[in-house]
Structures are given as C-alpha cells and as structure tokens.
Amino acid sequence: MDIIPQAIPNILVIEPQSYIDERGYFMETFRHDKLEDALGFNVNFVQDNESKSSKGVLRGLHFQLAPHAQSKLVRVIEGSVLDVAVDIRRGSPSFGQHVAIKLSDVN
C-alpha cells in the first residue's frame, strides 16, 4: 500500500497493492497503522458508505463542522471519478486551495 500526500495537509491518496493469480485477486484496502503513521494522529473511522453514480453525474461538495466533522475515505471500484477537495478551514495555511485527483479502479 502506497500513501501519497497531496498539496493540502491530511489529504492522501492511498494506492493498494493487488496480488493477482488464476483465482482472482486480493488487496488490502485499508490499514489503520499505516494511515496513522502517514497522518501523525489517531484515525477512527466509524462509518462506511457506498454509492453508485451514472456517467456524467455531479455529486455536491460536502463538509461538516464540529462536533459533526468527519474524515472521508473514498474508493472507486469501477470506472473513474474526479474527486476535488477544497480547504475551507479559516486560518489554515492552505485556505482556499484545492486538489483535484482522478481516482479509478486501478489506483
């Protein structure tokens, strides 16, 4: 599993390694200790969601304020998406910046 930091702190691309043979494949999609090491703080995911979007669908920008703030772990299982993260944390050194990452079933 490779963890690739992005331009905005705490936004990471996690690229799993696949082990493929005649039976199919196996991959580790999440590893708590590696993610905590990369971020430098405790990670506690408490919810797992899945959605399917038709081609051309635009899903809206979402954010939560404390005490309901959430981290997001996004995985594409088929096709690709353009995932955009915008830093709207006032006082953040990267306030107003964004990263756009093409996520797919191969990364």
C-alpha positions as CSV (number, residue, x, y, z in Angstrom):
1,M,0.0,0.0,0.0
2,D,1.4,3.4,-1.0
3,I,0.3,6.5,0.7
4,I,0.8,9.7,-1.3
5,P,0.5,13.1,0.4
6,Q,-1.2,15.9,-1.6
7,A,-0.8,19.7,-1.7
8,I,-3.3,20.2,1.2
9,P,-2.2,18.7,4.5
10,N,-4.0,15.5,5.5
11,I,-5.3,14.7,2.0
12,L,-3.7,11.5,0.9
13,V,-4.1,9.1,-2.0
14,I,-3.9,5.5,-0.8
15,E,-2.9,3.1,-3.6
16,P,-3.4,-0.5,-2.7
17,Q,-1.2,-3.3,-4.0
18,S,-3.1,-6.1,-5.7
19,Y,-2.0,-9.7,-5.6
20,I,-3.4,-11.4,-8.7
21,D,-3.3,-15.0,-9.8
22,E,-5.6,-17.5,-11.6
23,R,-8.1,-17.5,-8.7
24,G,-8.7,-13.7,-8.8
25,Y,-7.0,-11.0,-6.7
26,F,-6.5,-9.9,-3.1
27,M,-5.7,-6.4,-1.8
28,E,-5.6,-4.6,1.5
29,T,-7.8,-1.6,1.0
30,F,-7.3,0.0,4.5
31,R,-4.6,-0.4,7.1
32,H,-5.1,1.6,10.3
33,D,-1.4,1.7,11.5
34,K,-0.1,2.9,8.1
35,L,-2.7,5.6,7.8
36,E,-2.0,6.8,11.3
37,D,1.8,6.9,10.6
38,A,1.2,8.9,7.4
39,L,-1.1,11.4,9.1
40,G,0.6,11.6,12.5
41,F,-2.6,11.4,14.5
42,N,-5.2,8.9,15.6
43,V,-7.7,7.7,13.0
44,N,-11.1,6.4,14.0
45,F,-13.4,5.7,11.0
46,V,-16.9,5.0,12.3
47,Q,-19.0,4.8,9.1
48,D,-18.6,3.2,5.7
49,N,-20.8,4.3,2.8
50,E,-21.1,3.2,-0.8
51,S,-22.8,4.9,-3.7
52,K,-23.1,4.3,-7.4
53,S,-23.2,7.2,-9.9
54,S,-24.3,7.1,-13.5
55,K,-21.9,8.6,-16.1
56,G,-22.0,12.4,-16.0
57,V,-23.4,12.7,-12.5
58,L,-22.0,15.5,-10.4
59,R,-22.1,15.0,-6.7
60,G,-22.1,18.1,-4.5
61,L,-19.5,19.5,-2.2
62,H,-20.0,18.3,1.4
63,F,-18.5,19.5,4.7
64,Q,-19.2,19.1,8.3
65,L,-18.4,21.4,11.2
66,A,-17.5,20.3,14.7
67,P,-18.9,18.4,16.6
68,H,-20.1,16.5,13.5
69,A,-16.8,16.7,11.4
70,Q,-15.9,13.6,9.5
71,S,-12.9,12.3,7.6
72,K,-13.6,10.7,4.3
73,L,-12.1,7.6,2.8
74,V,-13.1,7.3,-0.9
75,R,-12.6,4.2,-3.0
76,V,-13.6,3.7,-6.7
77,I,-14.4,0.1,-7.5
78,E,-15.3,0.6,-11.2
79,G,-14.6,3.4,-13.7
80,S,-13.2,6.7,-12.5
81,V,-14.1,10.0,-10.8
82,L,-12.6,13.4,-10.4
83,D,-12.5,14.0,-6.7
84,V,-12.0,17.6,-5.5
85,A,-11.1,18.7,-2.0
86,V,-11.2,22.3,-1.0
87,D,-9.6,23.7,2.2
88,I,-12.2,25.9,3.8
89,R,-10.6,26.0,7.2
90,R,-10.2,29.6,8.2
91,G,-6.7,30.3,9.4
92,S,-5.3,27.3,7.5
93,P,-2.1,28.0,5.6
94,S,-3.8,26.3,2.6
95,F,-7.2,28.1,3.0
96,G,-8.9,28.5,-0.4
97,Q,-6.6,25.9,-2.1
98,H,-8.0,22.8,-3.7
99,V,-6.7,19.5,-5.1
100,A,-8.4,17.6,-7.9
101,I,-7.5,13.9,-8.1
102,K,-8.6,11.4,-10.7
103,L,-9.5,8.3,-8.8
104,S,-10.1,5.0,-10.5
105,D,-10.4,1.3,-10.0
106,V,-6.6,1.0,-10.6
107,N,-5.4,3.5,-8.1
